[in-house]
Amino acid sequence: MDLSVKTAVEAWLNEGSIAESDKNEVRELLASGNEKELTDRFYRELEFGTGGMRGLIGAGLNRMNIYTVGAAAQGLANYVAAQGEQAKKAGVVIAQDSRRMSDAFALRTACVMAGNGITAYLFESLRPTPELSYAVRHLGCAAGVVITASHNPKEYNGFKAYWSDGVQVVPPHDENIIREVRSVGGFGKVRVMEPEQARAKGLLKTAGSEVDEAFLHEVQASCLQPDLCRKHGRNLKIVFTGLHGTGGVLVPEALRRRGFEQVIEVPEQAVPDGEFPTVHSPNPEEGAALNLGIDLARREGADLVIATDPDGDRVGLAVRGPDGDFELLTGNRIAALLTYYICEQRKRNGTLPADAALVTTVVSGGMMKDIARSYGTEVIEVLTGFKWIGQKVGQFEEARRSGRPSRTYIFGAEESYGYMPATFVRDKDAVTSSAYIAEMTAVFAEEGKGLHKVLTDLFQRYGYYQEGAKNITLPGKEGAEKIEALMNTFRTEPPQTLGGIAVVAAADFETGRNHDLHTNKLIEQYDLPASNVMMFTLADGTRVIARPSGTEPKIKFYILTRAPGDDLEKAQAEATGRIAAIVADIENLAR
């Protein structure tokens, strides 16, 4: 065993603040001689990154447990306290999803805040992430935390930090909090107050129905066509599943308030359960997660299936196709439909601002961007991560307050099934997005169209857009080193062709430089924060993006392509073949 790992294991076993049960978990690994597992648990501390941390649950420095969560909470508490007494009094609001240990991690976070003299608002039970983002601003808090690993497998959990604007922490707060977390100085330095004492001192308060009601009021107030929702909501049937997570707390009620009377929940998945017993992965990006919902929709004669992930920020969708059966829509296509719906309805209502802006990411599909531009809406591309979309809203508002040129946010989306159709939330929001999906279904029904027909019409108008993805998982220390080496190769020796198509440009988002591969001339200098992302542009306009995940041991490849939409069958075959050829090359490069 590596000496540094051995030293870390011994320190864990000798730490007085760690319970014997958590030490015994490590002792059992020692007794079994499982050096590989011990190395993975102790070769580093679980990294607190720019939005928080996420990892496997278990004993060890590189695991999610009450000690690593406590240290993260202590670092955040130190930073909040550094803002002054008013920030300590304003406090931190904390929410949790249905995962293993989420309740314990949320309570530990609250008790650490109280131990540092900071008011903690702890939701009485699980709540979706968008409500946490909303609650930060609604309660006037200095910061917020949600305990979740989003759509990751059941073995994971996480800690996401938000600042007073309701956005996941961005510069300078993210780096400052990371610095505080790193300087905590050991688990024994974490200040924890017992819950009973914290409540008696007024430092631990409960958040609950009052925040729920205020949030749901905002969701309903954002409706663009309430009359048509009520008209068609009597007959439209919607199957909903929260995939054992937080979505069931608010989504069904939000839909009912929108006017949809026939909301049918998948009973097997309506009960929160961190084991996610009915799905291999609680991820609405994966079609299998919607199988039970689709089966129920067939039996009930429903019009669409809506699914949200465990923390209620992502939403997946299945709609009736031409043959009457259900078809899954990708995140980019849902985003395109929502972009079209919002732009078109605002244009009809006379509420589409002259300075309207769609905010999306560089890795998201082109269809929503082209739709927005056709309505005179500016498209602003940011880095991957919804915090950069949420941040733009605040920047627009600040510019307007100071009398500088600004934009009016009308919609934000990313390819990974995240959408933000209103600004009272500053993160991806599956609750409000579900209400908008149902709403646009009702409005298009007034025109005699289903969502699939609307999408087909958009293809014929704007072109056939298709996206591909390839995720390569490389766990452990060796995997992390291989991912780093691969990204270095992309920078120093970019591929000349992908899928048999010439690569004409390479953009490195660490430097912000997009250059021509043949002339090496600068094409564009991006004004974005440095990020470990490479983007290759092919001769036919296809984009291929490589991005190591910040939360999982994998490197992600995004492929964005387009074919003429006049013959959709031919276009689909052309795009599918192009993507398959590019994926084959990626697999060879990653070997």
C-alpha positions, 0 to 999 in steps of 0.5 A: 500500500502506498505510504500516503494512503497508509498514513491517511488510513491510520489517521482515520482510525486514530481520529477521535471525532470518528465513530467506531462503526465508521472506523470498523468499516475501514478495519474490515477492508484492512483485514480482507487485504483490499488495498485497491478499495482502501487506496480509492477511499484514501488516496485523496480527500473528496474534492470540493469543487466549484459547485460543491462535492459528489461521491460514493457514500462510505467511510474514508476521505474520498467518500461522502460521509458525515465527516466529509460533509461536516468539513464542507459545511464548516468551510461554507460556514467560515465563508458566510461568517466572514461576510459579517453578522448580518450574513450569519443572521440571514442564515443558510437554507438546506434541502435534501433529496431521497438518497441514502444518508441525505437526511443525516447529511442535511441535519449535519450541515444544519448543525454545523451552521448552528455550531458557528452561530449561523441561522439554519433553515432546514426543510422539514422533509425532502424538497426539489433543488429548484425550490432550494434555489427559490428559497434562498432568495425568498427567505433572504438567506446568505447561502443555501445547500442541497444534499443530492447526487442528482441523477447519479446511481444510488451509491452516490450522494452530494453537497451543492452550495448556493449563494445569496442570489440563488445560483450555485456558487460562481467566482469569486465565491466558489474559489473562496469557499474551496479555500475555506474548506481546504483550511478547516484542518481536520474533522475534529475542528468542525463545530457541531451543535446538537439539534435540540440545543440549536432549536432552543437557541433559535439557530435551527428553524424549519422551512416547509409549507409556507415556502412551498405555497410561495413557490407554487404561486410563482410557478402558476403566475408564469403561465402564458396561456391559462385559459387554454390550459383550463380548456384542454386540461380537463381532457389531457391525460398526463402520467408523471413519475418522480422516480422515487425522488422529490418531484412528487412533492410539487410537480403534480400539484403544480400541474393541477394548479395549471389546470390539468385535472388528469395527472396520474402518478406511477404508483410504484415510483411515487414513494421516495426511496434512495434505493431506486428499486424500480430503475437501474438508474434514476436518470430521465435521460435514460429511456429505461427510467420511463418504462413504467410510466410509458406502460401506465400511459398506454393502459390509461390512454395518456397523452404524455409521460413526464419524469423528473430525476431524484432532486427534481431539476431535470425532466424527461418526456415521452410523447405520442408518435405518428403510430400512436405509441410513445417516443422519447424526446432528447433534452435538446429537442425538448429545449427546442420545443420549449424555445419555440413555444415561449418565443411564439406565445410571447410574440402573439401576446406582445410580450416578446422583448426587443432585447430578449435573450436565450441563454444556453451552453456551448455543448447544447444543440443548435436547433433551439439556438436557430429557433430563438434567432429567427424570433430576433432573440439573442443567443448567449452561450456559456460554459457547461453547468447551469450556474452560468445560465443562472448567473446571467440573469443576475448580470442582466438585472444588475446591468439594468439597475446601473443603467448599462445595456442589458438583455431580458432573459426569456429562457435557458436550457442545456442538453442534459434535460435541464430548463429554466423557463422563469427567473424566480428560480436560478437553476434548472427547474423540473417543476416549472418546466413540467408545467410549461411542457403540459401548457404547450401541449394544451396550446398546440392541442388547440391548433390540432397538433401533438408535440411530435407533429410540432417537432416535425414541422420545426425540422422541416422549417429549421433543418434536422438536428441530431445529437450523439454522446459517448461517455467513457467511464474510467474510475479510480486514480488510474482513470483520472490520470488517463482522462488527463492524458487524453485531454492533453493529447487533444490540445497538443495533437488534435485529430485531423479527421473525425468520422471521415470528415476534416476537423477545421478548427479546435477551441480550447476553453482553458485558454478561450482560443478557437483556432484554425487547424490549418493556418493556426490563425485565431478564429474567436477568443471566448470571453468565458471562465477557463474550463477543461473543455475542447471543441472541434468543428468539422468541415460540415459544421458538426461540433464534437466537444470533449469534457471531463465530468466534474462529478463522475469518473468519466469523460463525455463527448458531445456530437452536434450535427444537422442535415437538411430537413426536406426529407426527414427519413434521409436526414435521419439516416445521414445524421445517424451514420455521421454520428456513428462514424465519429463515435467509432473514432472517439473510441479508438482515440480513447483506447 
